[in-house]
Amino acid sequence: MAKLIALAKLKLKDLRYTIPHIRNYNRLEGSPRSQDFQRNLSMESHDPLWFLCRQWQFGEFQAEDAATAFQATVLGVHTTPGEIEVGSDKKYPMDNSMPLETSIEREILLPTLQLRAQMGRHLVKLFKQHKMAKYVHLLAEEFSISHEVKADDEEGLFLAVALPKQIPDGYQVNALMRTSQFEVWFKNHADVEITDHDILMQCQVAFLNWFNQLYQQPEEDEAAWNPARLEYSFSLRARHEDRGARQLIADQYSNGHLDWKDFDQKNNPRQRNLDTLSKPEEITQTFIPTQLSFSGMPHPRLWQMEEGKTNFGKINASPTSVMNILLAEYGLNYSNDWFVLPYELSINTICQIKGILLTDVFGQHIFVKPAIHDPETSWHEFAMFHQTERDNATRNESIFYLAPSIGQKLESEDIERVNFIRDEMSNMVWAIEQVVTSDAGNGRILKREVPSLDAFEPVGDVAKIRYVLGNTVPDNWIPFIPVHKPVAAGQVPREIRLQRSRMPQATGAQGKFLTEVQPTYFIEEEEVPRAGVIVSRRFQRTRWLNGKTLLWMGRSKRAGRGEGSANLKYDEILN
């Protein structure tokens, strides 16, 4: 009894130390009293009239034509590009047996010592397979490998020493075979028997086919590389639906992979000579629409289980976060109003969707036009997978080009690499040749060798200073100086471009990048930003749809590593 009286005398503020209190609730868990959950899952309401009033207040009893689409018919116009245009109006037909990257990037291989020996070795192998080994010594004597290897190319020198003398120059023999001069040679040769002429012709055909299948090379006039821009420039031609031609222009391709977004469209209604191009074809395809869904999307049914991967309650959106607000509005209000339609399309096809005819469960037909044809929304020209129009085209067309692009490819190490950097102190651009082609078939790193100036000989003992007109830079640093672009008579030149130059006592450029344009080489000034540009050449290999393996030499361009300085100085006085 005494203890109870003592507790009664405690103040209210002291009760928190004697009586436990529950202040926080993490969650409420139901404690079922029976094993039958049927009544609990039925969600019984004690006041159904209140729910009906609330539904009427929020307008849920208003009728809506919300039928579900169960069939969609898509009408599209398909056109196949048939010509590739490069350079100044040079056209050649597209080759569907290879990807578009191969058709654009491939280039003629340099006749290195390794290539000559590889081709000659295979030629000897073919002669031995056709029982013509007795003529191998004639090929080695008549078409011997006489290739000069540079002194700083160590691997090339080792290969030149290791080559046996019985291997002919296969590159030279291949050039004669393509002009039918090799056939004339062995027919007029005294040591070649007449009965072996047909077998030698079989060797020639097999040798040409082997080389054409091994390396993908273009004709002389199919070069798509633009040296002034350091990137590829080309366009595809296809017949327009009405008249004229449609062009897909890709004049800034340099990353090694082509996709629909790399092309801009341009219509030329006045172009003629379109007989070689296929005509547009209307294609109708019918599908069953599927509702668009994403992870954590709210389900329309009440008791349908959700993943909960997307927590819409934690979306923090400020008044300027338009994308976050649109995402929440789409997921919560309009998530079941979007559908996905598959559309089969062959590669190398330009597709233009004319419209979609929807049929709902009520039997109604609704025709949906492209977004750019809607008079209320055409001003902003919204369209998915839309090719940009060139020259401010007034006729908007929502087309999509499924390019015959490669999926994966294997790349070799750089056969040639040039680093273009800006030198603000010298007010010029330097093209640093880091890797050039070796005669052994791979790339070799150039050594930094500074040309030696004339030896200094003082005139007398009184003045012991030395005046230097200018120092020099390593041999692999090729200067590009800014020059004015030519303008019409009476106009003041304002724009500049970069012109290839040469330092005194320098040997000049060695790679193909800086020597293929002669005698003067200009690069557009905006193509070399402050970060610099690195261009490279390398072998690329892929497998196409028909199972054929393709091997070609391609180029690529990527961002550099910033500015640099050659420490070039003029008018110096040295002690």
C-alpha positions, 0 to 999 in steps of 0.5 A: 500500500505504501508503494501505491501511495508513493506512485500517486504522489509522483508528478506527471512529468516524472511518469515518462521514466516509470511507464513506457510510452510508444511514440513512433509507429513504423507500420500497422499490421493486421492480425487475422482472426480466421483463415478465411480471407474472402471477407477481407479481400472483398473490401466491404464499405460501411457507407457505399452512398458516400463513395457514390457521392465522391465518384459523382463529385469527381466526374467519374460517372461521365461517359467516355468513348474509351474503347480499346484498339485491337487492330491497326493497319499501317500504310507506308511508302518504301523506297530503296536508295540505289546510288551513292554520290561522292565528290563532285557529282560522282555516282556509282551504284550501291552494293547490297552485298556489304554494309554501307560503312564498308562501301564508304570507308574502303580505300586502295591499299598501299603497296607495302612490302608485306602486301607484295610478299603476301600476294606473291606467296599465294600466287606460288601456292596456286601454281603448285596446286594446279601442277604449275610449279615449274613456272614459279622460277619464271615469275620470281625472275620476271617479277622480282620484289624490288621495294625500297625500305626506309632506314628507320623502318626496322621491322620492314628491314627485317622482313626484306632480309627474311623474304625468300627469293622465289617469291614474286611480286604479287602486287605487280602481277595482280596489276598486270592481270587486271589489264590482261598484260599478264596473259599476253606475257605467258602466251608469248614467253618461249618457256611456257608450253602451249598446253599449259595456257588454259591452266595458267588462265585458271590460276589467273582467275583464281588469284584475282578472285582471292584478292578481291574477296580478301580485301574490299577496295573501291575504284579510283573515283569512289573516294568519299574522304574529304581532306579539307574537313577530315571526315567522310562526305557522301549522299544517297540517291533514291526516287521521290514519290512524286517526281525527282530524286530524294537525297540523304546527305551525310557530310559529317561522318567520321565515327565509324558507325552509320545510323538514321540520325547521320542523314539529312534529307533533301528533295531535288524535283528537277533531277533527271536520269532516274531510270536506274532507281527503283520506284516507291512502293506502298506497303500495308501491314496489320498488327495487334497494338500492345500497350506501352509499359515500363518498369514500375508502371502503375496498373489500371486494375486495383488488385493487380500486383505492381513491381514498385521499381519507380517511386512516383512519390519521390519525384522532386520536380521544381516549376522548371523541371518540365521533364520530371512533371511530364514523366509523372503525368504520363505514368499516373494519368495517361500510361494506358493510352499509349500503344506500341506497333511493330513494323517490319522493314528491310535494310537499306529502305527509306520508309514514310508512314502515310497513316495508321487506321485503328479499329477499336472493340466497338467497331469504329475506325479512326485514321491517325495522320503523322504529327506534322500533318496536324494543323494544330501541331505542325508549327513545331514539327514534332516527329520521332525518327525524323530526318532533318530537312536541308535548305529550309524545306517547306514540304515536311516529310516524316521519313526514316532510313534504315541504313545497312549498318554493321553491328560489331567489328574488329579493328586493328591497331593504328596503321597511321595516326596524325594529331592536329593541335593548336599552337597559340603562341606560334599562331598555327596548327601542327600536324604531328605524325605519330604513327605511319605505315610500315613495310611490315604491314603494321604501323610504326612509331616515328621517332622525334628527331630534330634537324641539326642547324649549321655549326656556329663559328664565331667571327672574332673573339670580341663578340661572343654572342650568337644570333639565331634567325629561328630554331626548328622542330622535330621532323614529324611536326608538320606546320599548317599556317593560316591563310586568307580564303580567296574572295571575289574582286572588290571584296575584303578577305575575312575568313581563313583556312589552314595551308600545309607548309614545311620547316627548313631542313625538314624531310616533310610528311611521310604518311598518307594523310598529309601527302595524298593531296598535292601540291597544295593542301588546305584544311578548314580552320573550324575543323581543328578546335582548341581540343585538337583532332586525332585522325587515324587509319586502321584495318577493320573486319566484320561479318555481313548478313550473308556470312561473308567476311569483309576486310577493309582499310578505314579512317576515323576522327576523334577529339584530341588532348588539348593545345600544345606548343612547339617552342618555336622562336625567331630572332634570338641572341644566345651567349 
